[in-house]
Amino acid sequence: MRAVIQNSVGGPEVLFVAEQPDPSPGPGEVLVRVKAAGINPVDGAVRGGFYPLLGEPPFILGWDISGTVAALGSGVTAFKVGDEVFGMPRFPKQAGAYAELAAAPAGEIAAKPTAIDHVHAAALPLAGLTAWQGLVRHGGLQAGQRVLVHAGAGGVGHLAVQIAKARGAWVASTASPDKTDYVRSIGADEVIDYTKGEFAGKAGDLDLVLETVGGDHAADSLKVLRDGGVLVSLLAVPDAVKANAKERNIRVERMSVTPDREGLVELARLVDAGRLAPHVAKTFPLDQAGAAHTFLATRPIGKVVLTV
């Protein structure tokens, strides 16, 4: 099979296409013929050696896949050859999504949403599961609550805004001035231009904040949360922020996404019901993975996807 590999850590130029042995599905696994592979910021961090999830190169990047079942390992009964599937297998271990074939545990993939193509389905798993797990599993989101999603035009953020609205929340979101119209178009009730001063002065009395940015955002988020609210962060939260939160009975959750078939099923249900639409800013062919990483670093709206 053709796959994108790297023999050293570094910039996008270290990525290249090479022939690799076809993977075989083990017991409880399926072999997926990959049609599209989503790219996420974590991919670039691993590529550059800043987040060494996969150890030393060589390795194949990527976790988001959408494709068709090519073969079944022993004991798999939930799928058949030819089924269209999507998922985020094995994270944070190597899944090898940037390739023509990928073996995945059957319990970590699900039937692809029927309302979208493979490109858009590949944009959904990691970012969508991060948003779903952050809001619902860690945040305990309920209908009628007031929610702030940081970076509402980003990969996680644009899905989180839609998920929160689909679950009946009032949603505020931060965005740069060139992206505020987009964030409003996907359902945000209040869009805050973060370049015009502190967002804490523009929203308040919130039940839940999903923090996706870092820096001072965790500390500033406490200013808009009600006592007893919840701060869910994708990044480490400083001890001083945790101490301040404890004084106000604000629960602080530091999360990392995990494979989740139940979550994938729920995301697919929302997509097929017209309540959730992953946005793909641009696609690149497999042999332009380096260019795709370079483009993702410009922080486009939504996601970037490799076509296989």
C-alpha positions in Angstrom: 0.0 0.0 0.0 1.0 3.7 -0.3 1.3 5.5 2.9 2.7 8.8 4.2 5.7 8.2 6.4 8.5 10.2 8.1 11.9 9.0 9.0 12.7 12.0 11.3 10.8 14.6 13.2 10.7 18.1 11.7 8.6 20.4 9.5 6.0 19.4 6.9 8.9 18.6 4.5 9.7 15.3 6.4 6.5 13.7 5.2 6.7 11.6 2.0 4.8 8.8 0.3 6.3 5.3 0.2 5.2 1.7 -0.4 4.6 0.0 2.9 3.4 -3.6 3.8 -0.4 -4.0 3.8 -1.6 -4.3 7.4 -3.7 -7.4 8.4 -6.6 -7.3 10.7 -6.0 -9.1 13.9 -8.7 -10.8 16.1 -11.6 -8.3 16.7 -10.3 -5.9 14.0 -11.3 -4.8 10.6 -9.2 -3.7 7.6 -10.4 -0.4 6.3 -9.7 0.8 2.7 -9.2 4.4 3.5 -11.0 6.9 1.3 -10.1 10.0 3.3 -8.1 10.9 6.4 -8.6 13.9 8.5 -5.7 16.1 9.8 -5.6 17.5 13.3 -3.3 19.8 15.1 -2.0 16.9 17.2 -0.7 15.4 13.9 1.6 18.4 13.4 2.8 18.2 17.0 3.7 14.6 16.7 5.4 15.2 13.3 7.5 17.9 14.8 8.6 16.0 17.9 6.7 18.3 20.3 4.3 15.6 21.4 6.1 12.2 21.1 3.0 9.9 21.2 4.4 7.5 18.7 8.0 7.3 19.9 10.9 7.7 17.4 10.2 7.6 13.6 9.6 6.0 11.3 5.8 6.0 11.7 2.6 6.7 9.9 0.6 9.7 11.2 -3.1 10.2 11.5 -6.2 8.9 13.4 -9.2 10.1 11.5 -10.4 7.7 8.8 -13.4 7.1 6.6 -13.6 4.3 4.1 -14.9 0.8 3.4 -14.4 -2.5 5.2 -11.9 -4.5 3.1 -11.5 -7.6 5.4 -12.5 -8.9 8.8 -10.5 -10.3 11.6 -11.7 -13.3 13.5 -14.6 -12.7 15.8 -16.0 -9.6 14.1 -19.7 -9.7 13.5 -20.8 -6.1 13.6 -19.5 -5.3 10.1 -19.3 -7.0 6.7 -16.9 -6.4 3.8 -18.0 -3.3 1.8 -19.6 -1.5 4.8 -18.8 2.3 4.9 -17.2 3.2 8.2 -15.5 6.0 10.0 -13.6 6.4 13.3 -10.6 7.4 15.3 -9.0 4.1 16.1 -6.2 3.4 18.6 -5.6 7.0 19.8 -3.1 7.9 21.2 -1.3 4.9 19.7 -0.4 4.6 16.0 -3.4 4.1 13.8 -1.7 4.8 10.5 -4.6 6.8 8.9 -2.4 8.5 6.2 -2.5 5.3 4.1 -4.5 3.4 1.7 -5.3 0.7 4.3 -5.6 0.8 8.1 -6.4 -2.0 10.6 -8.8 -0.8 13.3 -10.4 -2.4 16.4 -14.0 -3.1 15.4 -15.2 -1.4 18.7 -13.5 1.9 17.7 -15.3 2.5 14.4 -18.9 3.0 13.4 -21.1 3.1 10.4 -20.4 6.3 8.4 -23.1 8.9 8.4 -25.2 8.5 5.2 -25.8 12.2 4.7 -22.1 13.1 4.0 -19.3 11.8 1.8 -16.1 10.2 3.0 -14.2 13.5 3.0 -16.6 15.1 5.5 -16.9 11.9 7.5 -13.1 11.9 7.9 -13.2 15.4 9.3 -15.5 14.3 12.1 -14.0 11.7 14.5 -11.2 13.2 16.5 -12.5 16.7 16.7 -16.1 15.6 17.0 -15.4 13.1 19.8 -13.3 15.8 21.6 -16.3 18.2 21.4 -18.8 15.4 22.4 -16.8 14.0 25.2 -15.9 17.5 26.5 -19.4 18.9 26.5 -21.4 15.8 27.4 -19.2 13.3 29.2 -17.0 15.7 31.1 -19.2 18.8 31.1 -22.5 17.1 31.8 -24.2 19.5 29.4 -28.0 19.8 29.8 -30.7 21.6 27.7 -31.2 25.2 28.8 -27.6 25.7 30.0 -25.4 28.6 29.0 -22.2 27.5 27.3 -19.0 29.2 26.0 -17.0 27.4 23.3 -13.6 29.0 22.7 -12.4 29.2 19.0 -15.7 28.4 17.6 -14.4 28.3 14.0 -11.7 25.7 14.8 -11.7 22.0 14.2 -13.1 21.2 17.6 -14.9 24.5 18.2 -17.2 24.5 15.1 -18.4 21.0 16.0 -18.8 21.9 19.7 -21.0 24.9 18.9 -23.3 22.7 16.8 -23.4 19.9 19.3 -24.2 22.3 22.2 -27.0 23.9 20.1 -28.4 20.4 19.2 -28.6 19.6 22.9 -30.6 22.7 23.6 -28.0 25.0 25.1 -27.5 28.8 24.7 -24.1 29.1 23.1 -21.5 31.9 23.1 -18.2 31.5 21.2 -15.0 33.4 20.6 -13.6 33.9 17.1 -11.4 36.2 15.1 -13.2 39.0 13.2 -12.9 37.3 9.9 -14.7 34.2 11.3 -17.5 35.7 13.4 -20.1 35.5 10.6 -19.3 31.8 10.1 -19.6 31.0 13.8 -22.9 32.8 13.9 -24.1 30.9 10.9 -23.6 27.5 12.6 -25.9 28.6 15.5 -23.9 30.6 18.1 -26.2 32.9 20.0 -23.3 35.3 20.9 -20.1 35.6 19.0 -17.2 37.5 20.7 -14.4 39.0 18.6 -11.5 38.1 20.9 -9.3 40.8 19.3 -11.5 43.5 20.9 -10.6 43.0 24.5 -11.4 40.6 27.2 -14.2 38.2 26.4 -15.2 38.1 30.1 -16.8 41.5 29.7 -19.1 40.2 27.0 -20.6 37.0 28.4 -21.3 35.8 31.9 -23.3 33.6 34.3 -22.3 30.6 32.3 -22.8 26.9 33.3 -20.0 25.4 31.1 -16.9 26.5 29.3 -15.0 24.4 26.7 -11.5 25.7 26.6 -9.5 24.8 23.5 -6.9 27.6 23.2 -4.6 27.7 26.2 -2.7 30.7 27.6 -4.8 32.9 29.9 -8.1 31.5 28.6 -8.6 29.1 31.6 -8.1 31.9 34.1 -10.3 34.3 32.2 -13.0 31.6 31.8 -13.5 31.5 35.5 -14.7 35.1 35.3 -17.7 34.1 33.2 -18.6 30.9 35.0 -21.2 30.9 37.7 -20.3 29.5 41.1 -20.8 25.7 40.7 -20.1 25.7 36.9 -17.8 23.5 35.0 -14.6 24.3 33.1 -13.5 21.6 30.6 -10.0 22.2 29.1 -8.2 20.4 26.4 -4.9 21.7 27.8 -3.2 21.7 31.2 -4.9 24.1 33.8 -2.5 26.0 36.1 -2.7 25.1 39.8 -3.6 28.7 40.6 -6.7 28.5 38.4 -7.7 25.2 40.0 -7.4 26.7 43.5 -9.5 29.7 42.5 -12.1 27.4 40.9 -12.3 25.3 44.1 -13.1 28.3 46.2 -16.1 28.9 44.0 -17.1 25.2 43.7 -16.3 25.3 40.0 -15.4 21.8 38.7 -12.3 21.8 36.5 -11.9 18.9 34.0 -8.7 18.3 32.0 -9.6 16.0 29.2 -8.0 14.0 26.3 -10.1 12.4 23.7 -10.4 8.6 23.7 -11.8 6.1 21.1 -15.5 5.9 21.6 -17.9 4.0 19.3 -20.9 5.2 21.2 -19.8 8.8 20.6 -19.3 8.1 16.9 -22.8 6.7 16.7 -24.2 9.8 18.3 -22.2 12.1 16.0 -23.5 10.2 13.0 -27.0 10.4 14.2 -26.7 14.2 14.6 -25.2 14.5 11.1 -28.0 12.4 9.5 -30.6 14.5 11.3 -29.2 17.7 9.8 -28.0 19.0 13.2 -24.2 18.7 12.7 -22.2 19.5 9.6 -18.4 19.2 9.6 -16.8 22.0 7.6 -13.9 21.1 5.3 -11.7 24.1 4.4 -9.6 22.2 1.9 -8.6 18.8 0.7 -5.2 17.5 -0.5 -4.2 14.3 -2.1 -2.2 11.8 -0.1 1.2 12.8 -1.7 0.6 16.4 -0.6 0.4 15.7 3.1 3.2 18.2 3.8 1.3 20.9 2.0 -1.8 20.0 4.0 0.1 20.4 7.3 1.3 23.8 6.1 -2.2 24.9 5.3 -3.6 23.7 8.6 -1.0 25.9 10.4 -2.8 28.9 8.9 -5.8 28.1 11.1 -8.5 27.8 8.5 -12.2 27.4 9.4 -13.0 23.8 10.3 -10.9 20.9 9.1 -8.3 19.8 6.5 -8.6 16.4 4.9 -6.4 14.1 2.8 -8.1 12.2 0.0 -6.8 8.7 -0.6 
